[in-house]
Amino acid sequence: MSSLPDEQLDLRGTPCPINFVRTKLYLEKMAPGALLEVWLDPGEPIEQVPDSLTMEGYPIEGVEERDRYFALKVRRPHQHLHD
């Protein structure tokens, strides 16, 4: 079953940790339960961002390798984090 993302965020060319910060801020503005697809570069971004999001409580729903980048699917939790 493939979930279609509610929104996409292109962070190719964005260095760590800025790409994680931008992803987190974007997710915080989305509706609870919404699915975000983030485009990340290979190497450090795709290695670091999913782990950082998981540590913050954002569920990763999949990573897909595409042409010279990765598509990361992450869901905005239904409850507020860190309340």
N, CA, C and O atoms as a GROMACS GRO file, in nm:
protein
  332
    1MET      N    1   0.084  -0.118   0.000
    1MET     CA    2   0.000   0.000   0.000
    1MET      C    3   0.089   0.124   0.000
    1MET      O    4   0.171   0.142   0.090
    2SER      N    5   0.072   0.207  -0.098
    2SER     CA    6   0.152   0.328  -0.110
    2SER      C    7   0.067   0.449  -0.075
    2SER      O    8  -0.037   0.475  -0.137
    3SER      N    9   0.112   0.523   0.024
    3SER     CA   10   0.039   0.643   0.064
    3SER      C   11   0.088   0.762  -0.017
    3SER      O   12   0.208   0.785  -0.029
    4LEU      N   13  -0.006   0.837  -0.072
    4LEU     CA   14   0.031   0.958  -0.144
    4LEU      C   15   0.054   1.069  -0.042
    4LEU      O   16  -0.026   1.086   0.050
    5PRO      N   17   0.162   1.145  -0.057
    5PRO     CA   18   0.189   1.252   0.038
    5PRO      C   19   0.089   1.367   0.024
    5PRO      O   20   0.040   1.395  -0.085
    6ASP      N   21   0.060   1.431   0.136
    6ASP     CA   22  -0.026   1.550   0.135
    6ASP      C   23   0.051   1.670   0.081
    6ASP      O   24  -0.006   1.756   0.014
    7GLU      N   25   0.181   1.674   0.110
    7GLU     CA   26   0.265   1.784   0.064
    7GLU      C   27   0.405   1.732   0.037
    7GLU      O   28   0.444   1.626   0.086
    8GLN      N   29   0.482   1.810  -0.044
    8GLN     CA   30   0.621   1.776  -0.074
    8GLN      C   31   0.710   1.893  -0.037
    8GLN      O   32   0.672   2.009  -0.049
    9LEU      N   33   0.831   1.860   0.008
    9LEU     CA   34   0.929   1.960   0.047
    9LEU      C   35   1.062   1.922  -0.019
    9LEU      O   36   1.118   1.817   0.012
   10ASP      N   37   1.112   2.008  -0.108
   10ASP     CA   38   1.236   1.981  -0.181
   10ASP      C   39   1.352   2.046  -0.106
   10ASP      O   40   1.367   2.168  -0.107
   11LEU      N   41   1.434   1.962  -0.041
   11LEU     CA   42   1.550   2.012   0.032
   11LEU      C   43   1.681   1.963  -0.030
   11LEU      O   44   1.783   1.954   0.038
   12ARG      N   45   1.676   1.932  -0.159
   12ARG     CA   46   1.801   1.895  -0.227
   12ARG      C   47   1.893   2.016  -0.227
   12ARG      O   48   1.849   2.128  -0.255
   13GLY      N   49   2.019   1.993  -0.196
   13GLY     CA   50   2.115   2.103  -0.191
   13GLY      C   51   2.119   2.174  -0.058
   13GLY      O   52   2.200   2.266  -0.040
   14THR      N   53   2.034   2.135   0.036
   14THR     CA   54   2.031   2.197   0.169
   14THR      C   55   2.117   2.114   0.264
   14THR      O   56   2.097   1.993   0.275
   15PRO      N   57   2.213   2.177   0.333
   15PRO     CA   58   2.304   2.102   0.420
   15PRO      C   59   2.240   2.064   0.554
   15PRO      O   60   2.139   2.120   0.595
   16CYS      N   61   2.302   1.967   0.621
   16CYS     CA   62   2.266   1.932   0.758
   16CYS      C   63   2.324   2.039   0.851
   16CYS      O   64   2.433   2.088   0.820
   17PRO      N   65   2.262   2.078   0.959
   17PRO     CA   66   2.132   2.031   1.008
   17PRO      C   67   2.014   2.116   0.960
   17PRO      O   68   1.903   2.100   1.009
   18ILE      N   69   2.039   2.207   0.865
   18ILE     CA   70   1.932   2.297   0.818
   18ILE      C   71   1.816   2.216   0.759
   18ILE      O   72   1.700   2.252   0.780
   19ASN      N   73   1.847   2.109   0.686
   19ASN     CA   74   1.740   2.030   0.624
   19ASN      C   75   1.650   1.966   0.731
   19ASN      O   76   1.529   1.957   0.712
   20PHE      N   77   1.708   1.921   0.842
   20PHE     CA   78   1.627   1.865   0.951
   20PHE      C   79   1.539   1.973   1.014
   20PHE      O   80   1.420   1.951   1.037
   21VAL      N   81   1.597   2.089   1.040
   21VAL     CA   82   1.522   2.199   1.102
   21VAL      C   83   1.406   2.241   1.012
   21VAL      O   84   1.294   2.259   1.061
   22ARG      N   85   1.431   2.256   0.884
   22ARG     CA   86   1.324   2.295   0.790
   22ARG      C   87   1.215   2.189   0.783
   22ARG      O   88   1.096   2.222   0.777
   23THR      N   89   1.254   2.062   0.784
   23THR     CA   90   1.155   1.954   0.781
   23THR      C   91   1.068   1.958   0.905
   23THR      O   92   0.946   1.948   0.896
   24LYS      N   93   1.131   1.973   1.021
   24LYS     CA   94   1.057   1.975   1.147
   24LYS      C   95   0.960   2.094   1.152
   24LYS      O   96   0.845   2.078   1.191
   25LEU      N   97   1.007   2.212   1.114
   25LEU     CA   98   0.921   2.330   1.114
   25LEU      C   99   0.804   2.313   1.017
   25LEU      O  100   0.692   2.354   1.047
   26TYR      N  101   0.830   2.253   0.902
   26TYR     CA  102   0.724   2.230   0.803
   26TYR      C  103   0.619   2.134   0.859
   26TYR      O  104   0.499   2.157   0.846
   27LEU      N  105   0.666   2.026   0.921
   27LEU     CA  106   0.574   1.928   0.979
   27LEU      C  107   0.487   1.991   1.087
   27LEU      O  108   0.368   1.958   1.097
   28GLU      N  109   0.543   2.081   1.166
   28GLU     CA  110   0.468   2.144   1.274
   28GLU      C  111   0.353   2.229   1.222
   28GLU      O  112   0.256   2.253   1.294
   29LYS      N  113   0.362   2.275   1.097
   29LYS     CA  114   0.256   2.357   1.037
   29LYS      C  115   0.149   2.272   0.969
   29LYS      O  116   0.042   2.323   0.934
   30MET      N  117   0.177   2.144   0.949
   30MET     CA  118   0.083   2.056   0.880
   30MET      C  119  -0.026   2.006   0.975
   30MET      O  120  -0.010   2.011   1.097
   31ALA      N  121  -0.135   1.958   0.917
   31ALA     CA  122  -0.244   1.902   0.996
   31ALA      C  123  -0.200   1.772   1.062
   31ALA      O  124  -0.121   1.697   1.003
   32PRO      N  125  -0.249   1.742   1.181
   32PRO     CA  126  -0.218   1.614   1.245
   32PRO      C  127  -0.256   1.497   1.154
   32PRO      O  128  -0.365   1.495   1.097
   33GLY      N  129  -0.166   1.401   1.141
   33GLY     CA  130  -0.189   1.285   1.056
   33GLY      C  131  -0.149   1.303   0.911
   33GLY      O  132  -0.152   1.207   0.834
   34ALA      N  133  -0.110   1.425   0.872
   34ALA     CA  134  -0.072   1.451   0.733
   34ALA      C  135   0.063   1.386   0.702
   34ALA      O  136   0.148   1.368   0.789
   35LEU      N  137   0.081   1.350   0.574
   35LEU     CA  138   0.203   1.285   0.529
   35LEU      C  139   0.284   1.381   0.442
   35LEU      O  140   0.233   1.439   0.347
   36LEU      N  141   0.411   1.396   0.478
   36LEU     CA  142   0.503   1.485   0.406
   36LEU      C  143   0.607   1.401   0.334
   36LEU      O  144   0.664   1.308   0.392
   37GLU      N  145   0.633   1.435   0.208
   37GLU     CA  146   0.743   1.373   0.134
   37GLU      C  147   0.854   1.476   0.122
   37GLU      O  148   0.834   1.585   0.068
   38VAL      N  149   0.971   1.441   0.175
   38VAL     CA  150   1.087   1.531   0.175
   38VAL      C  151   1.190   1.475   0.078
   38VAL      O  152   1.224   1.357   0.084
   39TRP      N  153   1.240   1.562  -0.011
   39TRP     CA  154   1.344   1.521  -0.104
   39TRP      C  155   1.479   1.559  -0.046
   39TRP      O  156   1.505   1.676  -0.017
   40LEU      N  157   1.565   1.458  -0.030
   40LEU     CA  158   1.696   1.478   0.033
   40LEU      C  159   1.807   1.423  -0.055
   40LEU      O  160   1.789   1.329  -0.133
   41ASP      N  161   1.924   1.484  -0.041
   41ASP     CA  162   2.042   1.438  -0.112
   41ASP      C  163   2.093   1.307  -0.052
   41ASP      O  164   2.066   1.278   0.065
   42PRO      N  165   2.169   1.228  -0.132
   42PRO     CA  166   2.235   1.110  -0.076
   42PRO      C  167   2.345   1.152   0.022
   42PRO      O  168   2.382   1.269   0.028
   43GLY      N  169   2.396   1.055   0.096
   43GLY     CA  170   2.503   1.083   0.191
   43GLY      C  171   2.448   1.129   0.325
   43GLY      O  172   2.350   1.073   0.376
   44GLU      N  173   2.511   1.231   0.382
   44GLU     CA  174   2.475   1.276   0.516
   44GLU      C  175   2.327   1.311   0.532
   44GLU      O  176   2.268   1.271   0.633
   45PRO      N  177   2.264   1.384   0.438
   45PRO     CA  178   2.123   1.418   0.459
   45PRO      C  179   2.032   1.296   0.477
   45PRO      O  180   1.953   1.293   0.572
   46ILE      N  181   2.040   1.197   0.390
   46ILE     CA  182   1.950   1.083   0.401
   46ILE      C  183   1.990   0.992   0.517
   46ILE      O  184   1.909   0.913   0.564
   47GLU      N  185   2.115   1.002   0.563
   47GLU     CA  186   2.158   0.924   0.679
   47GLU      C  187   2.114   0.991   0.810
   47GLU      O  188   2.076   0.922   0.904
   48GLN      N  189   2.119   1.123   0.816
   48GLN     CA  190   2.095   1.195   0.941
   48GLN      C  191   1.950   1.236   0.964
   48GLN      O  192   1.899   1.221   1.075
   49VAL      N  193   1.883   1.287   0.862
   49VAL     CA  194   1.749   1.345   0.881
   49VAL      C  195   1.648   1.242   0.931
   49VAL      O  196   1.575   1.272   1.026
   50PRO      N  197   1.639   1.121   0.873
   50PRO     CA  198   1.541   1.025   0.926
   50PRO      C  199   1.565   0.990   1.073
   50PRO      O  200   1.470   0.981   1.151
   51ASP      N  201   1.691   0.971   1.112
   51ASP     CA  202   1.722   0.940   1.252
   51ASP      C  203   1.682   1.054   1.344
   51ASP      O  204   1.626   1.031   1.451
   52SER      N  205   1.712   1.177   1.303
   52SER     CA  206   1.678   1.293   1.384
   52SER      C  207   1.526   1.307   1.400
   52SER      O  208   1.478   1.337   1.509
   53LEU      N  209   1.452   1.285   1.291
   53LEU     CA  210   1.306   1.294   1.298
   53LEU      C  211   1.249   1.186   1.389
   53LEU      O  212   1.157   1.212   1.467
   54THR      N  213   1.303   1.064   1.379
   54THR     CA  214   1.257   0.954   1.464
   54THR      C  215   1.281   0.987   1.611
   54THR      O  216   1.195   0.961   1.695
   55MET      N  217   1.397   1.044   1.642
   55MET     CA  218   1.427   1.081   1.781
   55MET      C  219   1.332   1.188   1.833
   55MET      O  220   1.307   1.197   1.953
   56GLU      N  221   1.278   1.270   1.742
   56GLU     CA  222   1.184   1.376   1.780
   56GLU      C  223   1.039   1.325   1.784
   56GLU      O  224   0.948   1.400   1.820
   57GLY      N  225   1.019   1.198   1.748
   57GLY     CA  226   0.886   1.139   1.756
   57GLY      C  227   0.804   1.142   1.628
   57GLY      O  228   0.683   1.119   1.631
   58TYR      N  229   0.870   1.170   1.515
   58TYR     CA  230   0.799   1.172   1.387
   58TYR      C  231   0.815   1.036   1.319
   58TYR      O  232   0.928   0.995   1.293
   59PRO      N  233   0.705   0.965   1.290
   59PRO     CA  234   0.716   0.833   1.228
   59PRO      C  235   0.757   0.840   1.080
   59PRO      O  236   0.695   0.910   1.000
   60ILE      N  237   0.861   0.766   1.047
   60ILE     CA  238   0.908   0.755   0.909
   60ILE      C  239   0.828   0.642   0.843
   60ILE      O  240   0.824   0.531   0.895
   61GLU      N  241   0.765   0.672   0.730
   61GLU     CA  242   0.680   0.572   0.664
   61GLU      C  243   0.745   0.512   0.541
   61GLU      O  244   0.689   0.420   0.480
   62GLY      N  245   0.861   0.561   0.503
   62GLY     CA  246   0.929   0.501   0.390
   62GLY      C  247   1.037   0.591   0.333
   62GLY      O  248   1.032   0.714   0.347
   63VAL      N  249   1.134   0.527   0.269
   63VAL     CA  250   1.241   0.598   0.198
   63VAL      C  251   1.252   0.533   0.061
   63VAL      O  252   1.263   0.411   0.050
   64GLU      N  253   1.249   0.616  -0.041
   64GLU     CA  254   1.255   0.566  -0.178
   64GLU      C  255   1.371   0.633  -0.250
   64GLU      O  256   1.382   0.756  -0.252
   65GLU      N  257   1.459   0.551  -0.309
   65GLU     CA  258   1.571   0.606  -0.386
   65GLU      C  259   1.520   0.644  -0.524
   65GLU      O  260   1.458   0.562  -0.593
   66ARG      N  261   1.547   0.766  -0.564
   66ARG     CA  262   1.507   0.815  -0.696
   66ARG      C  263   1.632   0.856  -0.773
   66ARG      O  264   1.743   0.819  -0.735
   67ASP      N  265   1.615   0.930  -0.880
   67ASP     CA  266   1.727   0.970  -0.964
   67ASP      C  267   1.809   1.080  -0.895
   67ASP      O  268   1.771   1.198  -0.901
   68ARG      N  269   1.919   1.043  -0.831
   68ARG     CA  270   2.013   1.134  -0.764
   68ARG      C  271   1.958   1.200  -0.638
   68ARG      O  272   2.015   1.298  -0.590
   69TYR      N  273   1.849   1.147  -0.582
   69TYR     CA  274   1.801   1.195  -0.452
   69TYR      C  275   1.712   1.089  -0.388
   69TYR      O  276   1.680   0.988  -0.450
   70PHE      N  277   1.675   1.112  -0.263
   70PHE     CA  278   1.589   1.021  -0.190
   70PHE      C  279   1.460   1.091  -0.152
   70PHE      O  280   1.460   1.210  -0.121
   71ALA      N  281   1.350   1.018  -0.156
   71ALA     CA  282   1.219   1.069  -0.112
   71ALA      C  283   1.187   1.003   0.022
   71ALA      O  284   1.168   0.881   0.029
   72LEU      N  285   1.180   1.084   0.126
   72LEU     CA  286   1.151   1.038   0.262
   72LEU      C  287   1.007   1.072   0.296
   72LEU      O  288   0.967   1.188   0.283
   73LYS      N  289   0.929   0.973   0.339
   73LYS     CA  290   0.791   0.999   0.379
   73LYS      C  291   0.784   0.997   0.532
   73LYS      O  292   0.823   0.900   0.596
   74VAL      N  293   0.734   1.107   0.587
   74VAL     CA  294   0.725   1.122   0.733
   74VAL      C  295   0.587   1.177   0.766
   74VAL      O  296   0.535   1.264   0.697
   75ARG      N  297   0.529   1.124   0.874
   75ARG     CA  298   0.393   1.164   0.910
   75ARG      C  299   0.393   1.258   1.030
   75ARG      O  300   0.469   1.241   1.125
   76ARG      N  301   0.305   1.357   1.023
   76ARG     CA  302   0.282   1.447   1.138
   76ARG      C  303   0.197   1.370   1.238
   76ARG      O  304   0.086   1.328   1.205
   77PRO      N  305   0.247   1.351   1.361
   77PRO     CA  306   0.168   1.276   1.460
   77PRO      C  307   0.035   1.343   1.491
   77PRO      O  308   0.018   1.464   1.470
   78HIS      N  309  -0.060   1.264   1.540
   78HIS     CA  310  -0.191   1.318   1.575
   78HIS      C  311  -0.186   1.402   1.702
   78HIS      O  312  -0.261   1.498   1.716
   79GLN      N  313  -0.097   1.367   1.794
   79GLN     CA  314  -0.086   1.445   1.917
   79GLN      C  315   0.032   1.541   1.904
   79GLN      O  316   0.125   1.516   1.827
   80HIS      N  317   0.027   1.651   1.979
   80HIS     CA  318   0.138   1.745   1.979
   80HIS      C  319   0.257   1.683   2.052
   80HIS      O  320   0.240   1.618   2.154
   81LEU      N  321   0.374   1.703   1.999
   81LEU     CA  322   0.495   1.652   2.061
   81LEU      C  323   0.544   1.752   2.166
   81LEU      O  324   0.529   1.873   2.151
   82HIS      N  325   0.603   1.699   2.269
   82HIS     CA  326   0.666   1.780   2.374
   82HIS      C  327   0.568   1.871   2.446
   82HIS      O  328   0.606   1.980   2.488
   83ASP      N  329   0.443   1.830   2.461
   83ASP     CA  330   0.346   1.910   2.538
   83ASP      C  331   0.363   1.882   2.686
   83ASP      O  332   0.291   1.940   2.767
   0.00000   0.00000   0.00000
